[in-house]
Amino acid sequence: VHVGNLRKKLRDRGGDPLIHTVRGVGYVFQKEAPG
């Protein structure tokens, strides 16, 4: 829930998605999706 709220606030400000979910690990903050 908290991460979703942070994502929404960042999106509303017009920023690029910075919070990405890494399955089995947690979250990572970076400009592009981990790959």
PQR file of N, CA, C, O and H, with PARSE charges and radii, in Angstrom:
ATOM      1  N   VAL A   1       0.834  -1.193   0.000 -0.4000 1.5000
ATOM      2  CA  VAL A   1       0.000   0.000   0.000 -0.0000 2.0000
ATOM      3  C   VAL A   1       0.873   1.250   0.000  0.5500 1.7000
ATOM      4  O   VAL A   1       0.623   2.179  -0.768 -0.5500 1.4000
ATOM      5  N   HIS A   2       1.893   1.281   0.852 -0.4000 1.5000
ATOM      6  CA  HIS A   2       2.741   2.466   0.944 -0.0000 2.0000
ATOM      7  C   HIS A   2       3.529   2.704  -0.346  0.5500 1.7000
ATOM      8  O   HIS A   2       3.669   3.841  -0.797 -0.5500 1.4000
ATOM      9  H   HIS A   2       2.096   0.526   1.475  0.4000 1.0000
ATOM     10  N   VAL A   3       4.034   1.635  -0.926 -0.4000 1.5000
ATOM     11  CA  VAL A   3       4.792   1.776  -2.171 -0.0000 2.0000
ATOM     12  C   VAL A   3       3.873   2.260  -3.281  0.5500 1.7000
ATOM     13  O   VAL A   3       4.280   3.077  -4.108 -0.5500 1.4000
ATOM     14  H   VAL A   3       3.921   0.711  -0.560  0.4000 1.0000
ATOM     15  N   GLY A   4       2.654   1.773  -3.312 -0.4000 1.5000
ATOM     16  CA  GLY A   4       1.684   2.235  -4.306 -0.0000 2.0000
ATOM     17  C   GLY A   4       1.404   3.718  -4.170  0.5500 1.7000
ATOM     18  O   GLY A   4       1.295   4.427  -5.170 -0.5500 1.4000
ATOM     19  H   GLY A   4       2.324   1.110  -2.640  0.4000 1.0000
ATOM     20  N   ASN A   5       1.286   4.195  -2.930 -0.4000 1.5000
ATOM     21  CA  ASN A   5       1.067   5.627  -2.704 -0.0000 2.0000
ATOM     22  C   ASN A   5       2.265   6.445  -3.160  0.5500 1.7000
ATOM     23  O   ASN A   5       2.098   7.506  -3.762 -0.5500 1.4000
ATOM     24  H   ASN A   5       1.374   3.619  -2.117  0.4000 1.0000
ATOM     25  N   LEU A   6       3.472   5.962  -2.880 -0.4000 1.5000
ATOM     26  CA  LEU A   6       4.673   6.670  -3.333 -0.0000 2.0000
ATOM     27  C   LEU A   6       4.738   6.720  -4.855  0.5500 1.7000
ATOM     28  O   LEU A   6       5.061   7.755  -5.437 -0.5500 1.4000
ATOM     29  H   LEU A   6       3.607   5.101  -2.392  0.4000 1.0000
ATOM     30  N   ARG A   7       4.429   5.596  -5.492 -0.4000 1.5000
ATOM     31  CA  ARG A   7       4.428   5.557  -6.961 -0.0000 2.0000
ATOM     32  C   ARG A   7       3.437   6.567  -7.530  0.5500 1.7000
ATOM     33  O   ARG A   7       3.741   7.262  -8.500 -0.5500 1.4000
ATOM     34  H   ARG A   7       4.167   4.755  -5.019  0.4000 1.0000
ATOM     35  N   LYS A   8       2.253   6.648  -6.929 -0.4000 1.5000
ATOM     36  CA  LYS A   8       1.226   7.579  -7.402 -0.0000 2.0000
ATOM     37  C   LYS A   8       1.691   9.022  -7.254  0.5500 1.7000
ATOM     38  O   LYS A   8       1.504   9.826  -8.168 -0.5500 1.4000
ATOM     39  H   LYS A   8       2.005   6.084  -6.142  0.4000 1.0000
ATOM     40  N   LYS A   9       2.292   9.362  -6.121 -0.4000 1.5000
ATOM     41  CA  LYS A   9       2.772  10.727  -5.903 -0.0000 2.0000
ATOM     42  C   LYS A   9       3.852  11.093  -6.913  0.5500 1.7000
ATOM     43  O   LYS A   9       3.860  12.207  -7.438 -0.5500 1.4000
ATOM     44  H   LYS A   9       2.443   8.709  -5.378  0.4000 1.0000
ATOM     45  N   LEU A  10       4.759  10.170  -7.187 -0.4000 1.5000
ATOM     46  CA  LEU A  10       5.811  10.431  -8.170 -0.0000 2.0000
ATOM     47  C   LEU A  10       5.222  10.580  -9.568  0.5500 1.7000
ATOM     48  O   LEU A  10       5.638  11.453 -10.328 -0.5500 1.4000
ATOM     49  H   LEU A  10       4.753   9.265  -6.761  0.4000 1.0000
ATOM     50  N   ARG A  11       4.258   9.734  -9.909 -0.4000 1.5000
ATOM     51  CA  ARG A  11       3.619   9.789 -11.226 -0.0000 2.0000
ATOM     52  C   ARG A  11       2.851  11.094 -11.400  0.5500 1.7000
ATOM     53  O   ARG A  11       2.879  11.692 -12.476 -0.5500 1.4000
ATOM     54  H   ARG A  11       3.919   9.024  -9.291  0.4000 1.0000
ATOM     55  N   ASP A  12       2.159  11.543 -10.336 -0.4000 1.5000
ATOM     56  CA  ASP A  12       1.388  12.786 -10.402 -0.0000 2.0000
ATOM     57  C   ASP A  12       2.282  14.000 -10.617  0.5500 1.7000
ATOM     58  O   ASP A  12       1.845  15.002 -11.183 -0.5500 1.4000
ATOM     59  H   ASP A  12       2.137  11.057  -9.462  0.4000 1.0000
ATOM     60  N   ARG A  13       3.518  13.915 -10.173 -0.4000 1.5000
ATOM     61  CA  ARG A  13       4.467  15.021 -10.366 -0.0000 2.0000
ATOM     62  C   ARG A  13       5.110  14.982 -11.752  0.5500 1.7000
ATOM     63  O   ARG A  13       5.887  15.870 -12.105 -0.5500 1.4000
ATOM     64  H   ARG A  13       3.873  13.101  -9.713  0.4000 1.0000
ATOM     65  N   GLY A  14       4.789  13.972 -12.521 -0.4000 1.5000
ATOM     66  CA  GLY A  14       5.297  13.883 -13.885 -0.0000 2.0000
ATOM     67  C   GLY A  14       6.653  13.223 -13.986  0.5500 1.7000
ATOM     68  O   GLY A  14       7.315  13.321 -15.019 -0.5500 1.4000
ATOM     69  H   GLY A  14       4.158  13.251 -12.234  0.4000 1.0000
ATOM     70  N   GLY A  15       7.074  12.555 -12.937 -0.4000 1.5000
ATOM     71  CA  GLY A  15       8.377  11.905 -12.959 -0.0000 2.0000
ATOM     72  C   GLY A  15       8.332  10.541 -13.619  0.5500 1.7000
ATOM     73  O   GLY A  15       7.269   9.946 -13.796 -0.5500 1.4000
ATOM     74  H   GLY A  15       6.537  12.475 -12.097  0.4000 1.0000
ATOM     75  N   ASP A  16       9.513  10.061 -13.977 -0.4000 1.5000
ATOM     76  CA  ASP A  16       9.635   8.710 -14.518 -0.0000 2.0000
ATOM     77  C   ASP A  16       9.436   7.704 -13.388  0.5500 1.7000
ATOM     78  O   ASP A  16       9.690   8.022 -12.226 -0.5500 1.4000
ATOM     79  H   ASP A  16      10.377  10.544 -13.833  0.4000 1.0000
ATOM     80  N   PRO A  17       8.985   6.496 -13.716 -0.5600 1.5000
ATOM     81  CA  PRO A  17       8.851   5.475 -12.671  0.2800 2.0000
ATOM     82  C   PRO A  17      10.214   5.153 -12.065  0.5500 1.7000
ATOM     83  O   PRO A  17      11.133   4.753 -12.781 -0.5500 1.4000
ATOM     84  N   LEU A  18      10.350   5.324 -10.756 -0.4000 1.5000
ATOM     85  CA  LEU A  18      11.628   5.089 -10.090 -0.0000 2.0000
ATOM     86  C   LEU A  18      11.613   3.849  -9.212  0.5500 1.7000
ATOM     87  O   LEU A  18      12.664   3.268  -8.942 -0.5500 1.4000
ATOM     88  H   LEU A  18       9.604   5.649 -10.174  0.4000 1.0000
ATOM     89  N   ILE A  19      10.435   3.438  -8.765 -0.4000 1.5000
ATOM     90  CA  ILE A  19      10.333   2.309  -7.849 -0.0000 2.0000
ATOM     91  C   ILE A  19       9.912   1.083  -8.647  0.5500 1.7000
ATOM     92  O   ILE A  19       8.840   1.053  -9.252 -0.5500 1.4000
ATOM     93  H   ILE A  19       9.582   3.910  -8.985  0.4000 1.0000
ATOM     94  N   HIS A  20      10.776   0.076  -8.636 -0.4000 1.5000
ATOM     95  CA  HIS A  20      10.498  -1.148  -9.380 -0.0000 2.0000
ATOM     96  C   HIS A  20      10.485  -2.330  -8.420  0.5500 1.7000
ATOM     97  O   HIS A  20      11.288  -2.398  -7.489 -0.5500 1.4000
ATOM     98  H   HIS A  20      11.647   0.102  -8.145  0.4000 1.0000
ATOM     99  N   THR A  21       9.574  -3.251  -8.655 -0.4000 1.5000
ATOM    100  CA  THR A  21       9.479  -4.457  -7.845 -0.0000 2.0000
ATOM    101  C   THR A  21      10.426  -5.505  -8.403  0.5500 1.7000
ATOM    102  O   THR A  21      10.388  -5.814  -9.594 -0.5500 1.4000
ATOM    103  H   THR A  21       8.922  -3.196  -9.411  0.4000 1.0000
ATOM    104  N   VAL A  22      11.275  -6.052  -7.545 -0.4000 1.5000
ATOM    105  CA  VAL A  22      12.154  -7.153  -7.917 -0.0000 2.0000
ATOM    106  C   VAL A  22      11.587  -8.394  -7.238  0.5500 1.7000
ATOM    107  O   VAL A  22      11.638  -8.539  -6.016 -0.5500 1.4000
ATOM    108  H   VAL A  22      11.306  -5.802  -6.577  0.4000 1.0000
ATOM    109  N   ARG A  23      11.059  -9.265  -8.047 -0.4000 1.5000
ATOM    110  CA  ARG A  23      10.353 -10.439  -7.524 -0.0000 2.0000
ATOM    111  C   ARG A  23      11.276 -11.288  -6.643  0.5500 1.7000
ATOM    112  O   ARG A  23      12.387 -11.635  -7.044 -0.5500 1.4000
ATOM    113  H   ARG A  23      11.017  -9.147  -9.039  0.4000 1.0000
ATOM    114  N   GLY A  24      10.807 -11.609  -5.462 -0.4000 1.5000
ATOM    115  CA  GLY A  24      11.567 -12.436  -4.535 -0.0000 2.0000
ATOM    116  C   GLY A  24      12.597 -11.673  -3.728  0.5500 1.7000
ATOM    117  O   GLY A  24      13.254 -12.246  -2.859 -0.5500 1.4000
ATOM    118  H   GLY A  24       9.905 -11.328  -5.137  0.4000 1.0000
ATOM    119  N   VAL A  25      12.747 -10.370  -4.010 -0.4000 1.5000
ATOM    120  CA  VAL A  25      13.757  -9.570  -3.317 -0.0000 2.0000
ATOM    121  C   VAL A  25      13.120  -8.399  -2.591  0.5500 1.7000
ATOM    122  O   VAL A  25      13.301  -8.238  -1.384 -0.5500 1.4000
ATOM    123  H   VAL A  25      12.213  -9.905  -4.717  0.4000 1.0000
ATOM    124  N   GLY A  26      12.374  -7.582  -3.326 -0.4000 1.5000
ATOM    125  CA  GLY A  26      11.763  -6.393  -2.738 -0.0000 2.0000
ATOM    126  C   GLY A  26      11.633  -5.313  -3.786  0.5500 1.7000
ATOM    127  O   GLY A  26      11.063  -5.534  -4.855 -0.5500 1.4000
ATOM    128  H   GLY A  26      12.227  -7.713  -4.306  0.4000 1.0000
ATOM    129  N   TYR A  27      12.163  -4.143  -3.475 -0.4000 1.5000
ATOM    130  CA  TYR A  27      12.040  -2.999  -4.374 -0.0000 2.0000
ATOM    131  C   TYR A  27      13.411  -2.414  -4.659  0.5500 1.7000
ATOM    132  O   TYR A  27      14.337  -2.532  -3.858 -0.5500 1.4000
ATOM    133  H   TYR A  27      12.625  -3.963  -2.607  0.4000 1.0000
ATOM    134  N   VAL A  28      13.519  -1.780  -5.819 -0.4000 1.5000
ATOM    135  CA  VAL A  28      14.751  -1.102  -6.196 -0.0000 2.0000
ATOM    136  C   VAL A  28      14.372   0.256  -6.769  0.5500 1.7000
ATOM    137  O   VAL A  28      13.365   0.388  -7.464 -0.5500 1.4000
ATOM    138  H   VAL A  28      12.766  -1.684  -6.470  0.4000 1.0000
ATOM    139  N   PHE A  29      15.186   1.260  -6.472 -0.4000 1.5000
ATOM    140  CA  PHE A  29      14.977   2.609  -6.982 -0.0000 2.0000
ATOM    141  C   PHE A  29      15.988   2.859  -8.091  0.5500 1.7000
ATOM    142  O   PHE A  29      17.189   2.942  -7.836 -0.5500 1.4000
ATOM    143  H   PHE A  29      16.004   1.153  -5.907  0.4000 1.0000
ATOM    144  N   GLN A  30      15.502   2.977  -9.319 -0.4000 1.5000
ATOM    145  CA  GLN A  30      16.368   3.305 -10.447 -0.0000 2.0000
ATOM    146  C   GLN A  30      15.525   3.797 -11.605  0.5500 1.7000
ATOM    147  O   GLN A  30      14.316   3.571 -11.649 -0.5500 1.4000
ATOM    148  H   GLN A  30      14.526   2.909  -9.526  0.4000 1.0000
ATOM    149  N   LYS A  31      16.177   4.476 -12.547 -0.4000 1.5000
ATOM    150  CA  LYS A  31      15.466   5.100 -13.666 -0.0000 2.0000
ATOM    151  C   LYS A  31      14.807   4.088 -14.589  0.5500 1.7000
ATOM    152  O   LYS A  31      13.673   4.299 -15.019 -0.5500 1.4000
ATOM    153  H   LYS A  31      17.159   4.659 -12.511  0.4000 1.0000
ATOM    154  N   GLU A  32      15.490   2.994 -14.904 -0.4000 1.5000
ATOM    155  CA  GLU A  32      14.946   2.000 -15.826 -0.0000 2.0000
ATOM    156  C   GLU A  32      14.662   0.707 -15.075  0.5500 1.7000
ATOM    157  O   GLU A  32      15.284   0.418 -14.053 -0.5500 1.4000
ATOM    158  H   GLU A  32      16.412   2.823 -14.555  0.4000 1.0000
ATOM    159  N   ALA A  33      13.726  -0.056 -15.589 -0.4000 1.5000
ATOM    160  CA  ALA A  33      13.373  -1.324 -14.957 -0.0000 2.0000
ATOM    161  C   ALA A  33      14.574  -2.269 -14.965  0.5500 1.7000
ATOM    162  O   ALA A  33      15.308  -2.329 -15.952 -0.5500 1.4000
ATOM    163  H   ALA A  33      13.220   0.179 -16.419  0.4000 1.0000
ATOM    164  N   PRO A  34      14.777  -3.006 -13.870 -0.5600 1.5000
ATOM    165  CA  PRO A  34      15.891  -3.957 -13.837  0.2800 2.0000
ATOM    166  C   PRO A  34      15.693  -5.046 -14.880  0.5500 1.7000
ATOM    167  O   PRO A  34      14.578  -5.520 -15.100 -0.5500 1.4000
ATOM    168  N   GLY A  35      16.762  -5.423 -15.501 -0.4000 1.5000
ATOM    169  CA  GLY A  35      16.593  -6.411 -16.545 -0.0000 2.0000
ATOM    170  C   GLY A  35      17.787  -7.223 -16.660  0.5500 1.7000
ATOM    171  O   GLY A  35      17.842  -8.124 -17.496 -0.5500 1.4000
ATOM    172  H   GLY A  35      17.668  -5.038 -15.323  0.4000 1.0000
TER
END
